[in-house]
């Protein structure tokens, strides 16, 4: 028996395969099962063109046998087998794939697709085995041969005895070391879990001798150990079934079985795409938010299968961040995999699938919003914040995609409304979409800044989430209607008469306002007569894009510079307090300064802003009480 050497390039590749290409040792079982499935597929392809060959699916299977005593793990398949020349060619030259050559020779497309195109998966067995033995008998040709190798030092090839067509791969599992335990690859429960994880939807039965306990025949209390051959894979995935055959309960059961969440999904999306790229997908919109959703530990992504074989647990490239709450899986035969089949090449097919999935998700959410409003609002309560982050992120690139999915509480309706519903209800004379920010609806309703807008009968959107105003600023407008904060210095709703009146008041008392501005120094950009206040004596408004609410949020962030909105102190000249200001300006400038400080601090409190000196504020209150 002659020992043969791998080619020099193959030897280096084998060393790399064992040490670095695969990130998880358990992958070896997925690779060997995929190769076994390919071997059976090859018989199926031959049967399509060979009238003498009948393909009876019931006769084809893969069997996994663990022998703890001898530390061997055997995979048997009833596939096409390999001749002596094929054993030497396919296993003696690493990365020469018999599957790829067969695929090129037999371009048949009917749902059976050869997986092993690279010819390297077989060698992943050396990650867990000291010795790999392959005994194979081909469908056509001479008798069986045995190929055996201990790794990079080479292999032997000799005749062998084998009764049936197919291939047996026997792995001599490595002994445990201080760093690694290899016993797990001989444990029944562990092997079953690896098969379920990666190969559950291989189209042929994967069998194992499964042990258990049962009542002895004729006994009501005495148990006996037993072992029986069982199929451990599901074979037919739900996504390959006709949608008409499936019920809502089937999707919910699949959701639970895959442990996508402990809740029930609000919506499922079943996609079967046949076009430029062929794929199937089942996607779910969850009912509730995962506990770690807004933490750095949360991983977005869909399970990715290539012809029923799990390639990635979380393929993040299939989902945009703003739809990261979606759970589910994608199965495609159109993807370009890398050499280890653990990752994808970033190719056109992947991008097409991702774009299609994004469109389907949006369409289903809009359908949920239109037809099942209560369910949508439940969803929005969990994930609306993520949609708003999506509007704000990437400089508003995705705002057109997401704007129709947003909801905000209406001052009139006292419930959530869409932007389309708001605009549809606007009076003809209303120029802007008005919004107000605050920690709660109750606090917003009491804001002095809302008085004029409410008096005009205009609806106000209540923004209570810290991301809301940033998203609104990024939208800028909706259906040609600009957004306007009720705290903006120019609300755009004053009549010429009222505007002239307020301008006259401003001009008449400019010296008073200048004095108050000087007293407040750089705390405000100006003091002016208010055009918006009705019952309240004072409020703050802002000039520029940065609002007071945005200032609060930005300054609460770690390592953020101390940003300041351009605040304007507005005084209600119709309020009795203003007469006190006039009297103090005429008779007692010190009292005017006291009133100015009190009014400014009062305006800060209304806005929920911190007082610069609370002790001074309380002392000022005491001064006016004595």
ZAMARGU-4260 file (C-alpha; in steps of 0.2 Angstrom, whole numbers, plus 5000, padded with zeros to 4 digits):
<rodrens>
0) 5000/5000/5000 | 5008/5016/4994 | 5007/5032/5003 | 5004/5047/4992 | 5007/5065/4995
5) 4995/5080/4993 | 5001/5092/4980 | 5011/5106/4988 | 4997/5119/4986 | 4985/5107/4993
10) 4995/5103/5008 | 4996/5122/5013 | 4978/5123/5010 | 4974/5109/5021 | 4984/5116/5035
15) 4975/5132/5033 | 4958/5123/5032 | 4961/5115/5049 | 4968/5130/5058 | 4959/5145/5051
20) 4945/5144/5038 | 4931/5138/5049 | 4927/5147/5065 | 4917/5133/5073 | 4922/5115/5074
25) 4904/5109/5073 | 4903/5115/5055 | 4912/5099/5049 | 4896/5089/5051 | 4886/5101/5041
30) 4899/5100/5027 | 4900/5081/5027 | 4881/5080/5027 | 4880/5092/5012 | 4892/5082/5003
35) 4882/5066/5006 | 4866/5075/5000 | 4876/5080/4984 | 4880/5062/4981 | 4862/5057/4981
40) 4857/5072/4970 | 4870/5065/4957 | 4860/5049/4956 | 4844/5059/4954 | 4852/5069/4940
45) 4858/5053/4931 | 4841/5045/4933 | 4833/5060/4923 | 4843/5055/4907 | 4846/5037/4910
50) 4830/5026/4907 | 4839/5011/4915 | 4840/5020/4931 | 4825/5022/4942 | 4826/5035/4957
55) 4816/5029/4971 | 4818/5042/4985 | 4813/5030/4999 | 4830/5021/4995 | 4841/5036/4999
60) 4847/5042/5015 | 4861/5048/5026 | 4866/5039/5042 | 4876/5046/5057 | 4884/5033/5069
65) 4893/5037/5084 | 4904/5024/5093 | 4911/5031/5110 | 4921/5015/5114 | 4931/5016/5098
70) 4930/5035/5097 | 4923/5035/5079 | 4910/5045/5070 | 4904/5037/5054 | 4893/5045/5040
75) 4885/5033/5028 | 4876/5039/5012 | 4868/5029/4998 | 4874/5041/4985 | 4883/5039/4969
80) 4899/5034/4976 | 4917/5037/4969 | 4928/5027/4959 | 4947/5025/4963 | 4951/5039/4951
85) 4938/5050/4958 | 4944/5047/4976 | 4962/5052/4971 | 4956/5066/4960 | 4943/5074/4972
90) 4951/5070/4989 | 4969/5070/4984 | 4968/5087/4976 | 4961/5099/4989 | 4948/5112/4982
95) 4945/5101/4966 | 4926/5098/4968 | 4918/5084/4960 | 4901/5092/4963 | 4906/5108/4954
100) 4912/5097/4939 | 4896/5087/4939 | 4886/5103/4940 | 4894/5110/4925 | 4891/5094/4915
105) 4873/5092/4921 | 4864/5109/4920 | 4847/5103/4926 | 4837/5116/4936 | 4822/5108/4944
110) 4824/5111/4963 | 4839/5100/4966 | 4855/5110/4967 | 4872/5103/4970 | 4879/5112/4985
115) 4898/5107/4987 | 4905/5118/4973 | 4922/5122/4981 | 4928/5104/4986 | 4935/5110/5003
120) 4921/5106/5015 | 4927/5088/5017 | 4943/5093/5024 | 4935/5102/5039 | 4934/5084/5046
125) 4952/5086/5051 | 4947/5099/5063 | 4940/5085/5074 | 4948/5069/5068 | 4966/5062/5069
130) 4962/5050/5055 | 4949/5051/5041 | 4944/5035/5031 | 4933/5035/5016 | 4926/5019/5009
135) 4916/5021/4993 | 4908/5010/4980 | 4903/5019/4964 | 4886/5017/4955 | 4896/5013/4939
140) 4914/5005/4938 | 4925/4994/4948 | 4923/4988/4966 | 4925/4998/4982 | 4941/5008/4987
145) 4947/5015/5004 | 4955/5032/5005 | 4963/5036/5021 | 4973/5051/5028 | 4980/5058/5045
150) 4981/5075/5038 | 4994/5086/5028 | 5007/5072/5027 | 4997/5063/5014 | 4985/5048/5011
155) 4984/5030/5006 | 4972/5022/4993 | 4968/5003/4992 | 4954/4991/4987 | 4941/4988/5000
160) 4925/4978/5003 | 4908/4986/5003 | 4892/4978/4999 | 4881/4993/4993 | 4884/5008/4982
165) 4888/5024/4992 | 4901/5031/5003 | 4906/5029/5022 | 4916/5042/5030 | 4924/5036/5047
170) 4932/5049/5058 | 4943/5044/5072 | 4939/5058/5084 | 4953/5067/5092 | 4957/5064/5111
175) 4953/5078/5123 | 4966/5091/5127 | 4967/5104/5141 | 4961/5117/5128 | 4948/5107/5118
180) 4935/5094/5122 | 4931/5083/5107 | 4919/5071/5117 | 4904/5081/5112 | 4905/5075/5094
185) 4902/5057/5100 | 4887/5062/5111 | 4870/5058/5103 | 4861/5074/5109 | 4875/5085/5103
190) 4875/5077/5086 | 4856/5079/5084 | 4857/5097/5089 | 4870/5101/5076 | 4860/5092/5063
195) 4844/5101/5068 | 4854/5118/5067 | 4862/5116/5050 | 4855/5102/5041 | 4837/5101/5046
200) 4830/5104/5029 | 4842/5093/5019 | 4829/5084/5007 | 4835/5066/5011 | 4832/5058/5028
205) 4846/5059/5040 | 4845/5044/5052 | 4853/5040/5069 | 4851/5026/5081 | 4842/5035/5095
210) 4842/5029/5113 | 4828/5031/5126 | 4818/5023/5140 | 4801/5014/5138 | 4789/5003/5149
215) 4793/4985/5147 | 4780/4975/5138 | 4767/4970/5150 | 4774/4980/5165 | 4766/4996/5172
220) 4781/5002/5182 | 4797/4994/5175 | 4807/5003/5162 | 4819/4997/5149 | 4833/5005/5139
225) 4830/5004/5120 | 4839/5010/5104 | 4830/5013/5087 | 4834/5021/5071 | 4825/5038/5069
230) 4825/5052/5056 | 4832/5067/5065 | 4829/5080/5051 | 4813/5089/5046 | 4817/5087/5027
235) 4803/5098/5020 | 4804/5116/5026 | 4789/5126/5028 | 4794/5140/5016 | 4794/5127/5002
240) 4776/5122/5005 | 4762/5131/4995 | 4755/5146/5005 | 4737/5139/5002 | 4742/5123/5012
245) 4747/5133/5027 | 4737/5141/5041 | 4742/5155/5053 | 4745/5142/5067 | 4758/5134/5056
250) 4768/5150/5055 | 4766/5153/5073 | 4772/5136/5077 | 4787/5139/5066 | 4790/5155/5075
255) 4790/5146/5091 | 4801/5131/5085 | 4814/5143/5078 | 4814/5153/5095 | 4812/5169/5086
260) 4803/5175/5102 | 4792/5171/5116 | 4777/5181/5110 | 4766/5178/5095 | 4770/5187/5079
265) 4758/5201/5074 | 4761/5198/5055 | 4770/5185/5044 | 4777/5187/5027 | 4779/5172/5015
270) 4789/5176/5000 | 4793/5165/4985 | 4803/5175/4972 | 4807/5168/4955 | 4815/5181/4945
275) 4833/5188/4943 | 4836/5180/4960 | 4827/5165/4966 | 4823/5164/4985 | 4810/5159/4998
280) 4808/5168/5014 | 4797/5169/5029 | 4798/5185/5039 | 4789/5189/5055 | 4784/5206/5063
285) 4785/5202/5082 | 4772/5208/5094 | 4784/5214/5108 | 4801/5221/5109 | 4816/5209/5114
290) 4822/5214/5131 | 4840/5218/5124 | 4833/5227/5108 | 4841/5244/5112 | 4857/5237/5119
295) 4873/5234/5110 | 4871/5215/5113 | 4856/5214/5101 | 4861/5207/5084 | 4849/5210/5069
300) 4848/5198/5055 | 4839/5184/5046 | 4844/5166/5046 | 4851/5162/5029 | 4850/5145/5021
305) 4858/5139/5004 | 4847/5126/4998 | 4841/5121/5015 | 4858/5121/5023 | 4860/5135/5037
310) 4874/5146/5032 | 4872/5161/5044 | 4862/5163/5060 | 4861/5181/5058 | 4864/5189/5041
315) 4863/5207/5045 | 4865/5213/5027 | 4847/5207/5023 | 4839/5219/5034 | 4841/5238/5035
320) 4843/5245/5053 | 4826/5252/5054 | 4818/5235/5051 | 4830/5226/5063 | 4815/5220/5073
325) 4810/5208/5059 | 4813/5190/5062 | 4814/5175/5050 | 4824/5166/5037 | 4829/5167/5019
330) 4833/5152/5008 | 4841/5154/4991 | 4851/5144/4978 | 4857/5160/4969 | 4870/5166/4982
335) 4889/5166/4980 | 4897/5158/4996 | 4914/5160/5001 | 4926/5145/5003 | 4920/5140/5020
340) 4902/5142/5016 | 4901/5152/5033 | 4900/5169/5025 | 4893/5177/5009 | 4902/5186/4996
345) 4895/5204/4995 | 4887/5201/4978 | 4873/5208/4967 | 4861/5193/4972 | 4862/5197/4991
350) 4858/5216/4987 | 4843/5211/4976 | 4836/5200/4990 | 4839/5213/5003 | 4830/5227/4993
355) 4816/5215/4989 | 4814/5211/5007 | 4814/5229/5012 | 4800/5233/5000 | 4790/5218/5006
360) 4791/5223/5024 | 4786/5241/5021 | 4771/5235/5011 | 4765/5223/5025 | 4767/5237/5038
365) 4757/5248/5027 | 4744/5235/5025 | 4744/5232/5044 | 4742/5251/5047 | 4727/5252/5035
370) 4718/5236/5038 | 4722/5232/5056 | 4725/5248/5065 | 4725/5241/5083 | 4738/5229/5079
375) 4749/5242/5070 | 4748/5253/5085 | 4753/5239/5096 | 4768/5236/5085 | 4772/5254/5084
380) 4772/5255/5103 | 4786/5242/5103 | 4796/5248/5087 | 4790/5265/5082 | 4806/5272/5090
385) 4816/5262/5078 | 4807/5269/5063 | 4810/5286/5069 | 4829/5283/5071 | 4828/5276/5053
390) 4821/5293/5047 | 4835/5303/5057 | 4850/5291/5053 | 4861/5292/5037 | 4856/5311/5035
395) 4838/5307/5031 | 4842/5295/5016 | 4827/5284/5021 | 4814/5297/5026 | 4804/5294/5010
400) 4803/5275/5014 | 4797/5278/5032 | 4787/5294/5033 | 4771/5285/5030 | 4774/5273/5044
405) 4775/5286/5057 | 4762/5290/5071 | 4760/5304/5083 | 4747/5309/5096 | 4735/5322/5090
410) 4730/5337/5101 | 4712/5336/5093 | 4710/5317/5091 | 4719/5312/5107 | 4725/5297/5098
415) 4739/5292/5086 | 4737/5299/5069 | 4748/5297/5053 | 4755/5312/5044 | 4744/5309/5030
420) 4729/5310/5041 | 4735/5326/5049 | 4737/5334/5032 | 4720/5328/5026 | 4712/5337/5041
425) 4721/5354/5039 | 4710/5369/5036 | 4714/5378/5020 | 4722/5393/5029 | 4734/5382/5039
430) 4752/5384/5032 | 4762/5372/5043 | 4761/5356/5052 | 4762/5361/5070 | 4771/5351/5084
435) 4775/5353/5102 | 4788/5343/5112 | 4788/5338/5130 | 4790/5324/5142 | 4771/5320/5142
440) 4755/5324/5134 | 4749/5332/5150 | 4764/5344/5151 | 4763/5349/5133 | 4744/5354/5134
445) 4749/5366/5148 | 4763/5374/5138 | 4760/5393/5135 | 4767/5391/5117 | 4752/5381/5112
450) 4739/5394/5116 | 4739/5404/5099 | 4739/5388/5088 | 4725/5380/5098 | 4715/5396/5098
455) 4716/5396/5079 | 4709/5378/5079 | 4724/5370/5072 | 4729/5352/5077 | 4746/5350/5086
460) 4756/5334/5085 | 4763/5329/5103 | 4781/5323/5102 | 4786/5315/5118 | 4800/5303/5113
465) 4818/5310/5113 | 4821/5306/5094 | 4804/5313/5088 | 4810/5331/5085 | 4826/5325/5077
470) 4816/5315/5065 | 4804/5329/5061 | 4819/5341/5058 | 4826/5328/5046 | 4809/5326/5037
475) 4807/5345/5035 | 4791/5344/5026 | 4777/5331/5022 | 4766/5333/5006 | 4774/5351/5003
480) 4768/5356/5021 | 4783/5362/5032 | 4784/5357/5050 | 4784/5371/5063 | 4787/5370/5082
485) 4774/5379/5092 | 4790/5387/5101 | 4797/5394/5085 | 4799/5413/5085 | 4788/5414/5070
490) 4772/5404/5069 | 4766/5410/5053 | 4748/5413/5058 | 4747/5431/5064 | 4735/5442/5056
495) 4741/5459/5049 | 4731/5468/5062 | 4738/5458/5077 | 4755/5459/5070 | 4754/5478/5068
500) 4748/5479/5086 | 4762/5468/5093 | 4775/5478/5083 | 4768/5494/5090 | 4769/5487/5108
505) 4787/5481/5104 | 4792/5498/5098 | 4784/5507/5112 | 4793/5497/5125 | 4809/5493/5117
510) 4819/5502/5130 | 4811/5491/5144 | 4815/5475/5134 | 4833/5481/5130 | 4835/5484/5149
515) 4829/5466/5153 | 4840/5459/5139 | 4855/5468/5147 | 4850/5461/5164 | 4849/5443/5157
520) 4865/5445/5147 | 4869/5430/5136 | 4855/5419/5143 | 4843/5425/5129 | 4846/5433/5112
525) 4832/5445/5115 | 4817/5450/5125 | 4801/5454/5115 | 4782/5457/5116 | 4774/5440/5113
530) 4762/5437/5098 | 4757/5420/5104 | 4753/5422/5123 | 4735/5423/5129 | 4734/5419/5148
535) 4752/5416/5152 | 4763/5430/5157 | 4779/5423/5149 | 4787/5410/5139 | 4803/5405/5130
540) 4804/5403/5111 | 4819/5400/5100 | 4827/5407/5084 | 4836/5395/5073 | 4835/5376/5070
545) 4840/5370/5088 | 4825/5370/5099 | 4825/5370/5118 | 4820/5351/5118 | 4834/5347/5107
550) 4846/5356/5118 | 4840/5346/5133 | 4843/5330/5124 | 4860/5334/5117 | 4866/5340/5133
555) 4860/5324/5142 | 4872/5314/5131 | 4889/5308/5137 | 4904/5318/5130 | 4893/5330/5121
560) 4898/5349/5121 | 4887/5361/5130 | 4875/5366/5116 | 4863/5381/5118 | 4847/5385/5109
565) 4845/5404/5104 | 4832/5408/5117 | 4820/5422/5116 | 4810/5428/5131 | 4793/5433/5126
570) 4782/5444/5137 | 4763/5445/5137 | 4760/5463/5136 | 4741/5460/5139 | 4745/5452/5156
575) 4744/5461/5173 | 4762/5457/5176 | 4767/5468/5162 | 4760/5483/5171 | 4771/5479/5186
580) 4786/5478/5174 | 4782/5496/5167 | 4780/5503/5185 | 4796/5495/5190 | 4805/5502/5175
585) 4799/5519/5179 | 4802/5520/5197 | 4813/5505/5204 | 4826/5498/5192 | 4832/5486/5206
590) 4814/5479/5207 | 4813/5477/5188 | 4829/5467/5189 | 4821/5456/5202 | 4806/5454/5191
595) 4816/5450/5176 | 4826/5436/5185 | 4810/5429/5191 | 4801/5429/5175 | 4816/5421/5166
600) 4817/5407/5179 | 4799/5404/5178 | 4800/5402/5159 | 4815/5389/5162 | 4804/5379/5174
605) 4789/5379/5161 | 4802/5372/5149 | 4808/5359/5161 | 4826/5367/5161 | 4837/5367/5176
610) 4839/5383/5186 | 4856/5390/5186 | 4855/5395/5204 | 4840/5388/5213 | 4845/5396/5230
615) 4845/5413/5222 | 4828/5409/5214 | 4820/5405/5231 | 4828/5421/5239 | 4821/5431/5225
620) 4803/5424/5229 | 4806/5429/5247 | 4810/5447/5242 | 4794/5450/5234 | 4784/5442/5248
625) 4791/5455/5261
</rodrens>
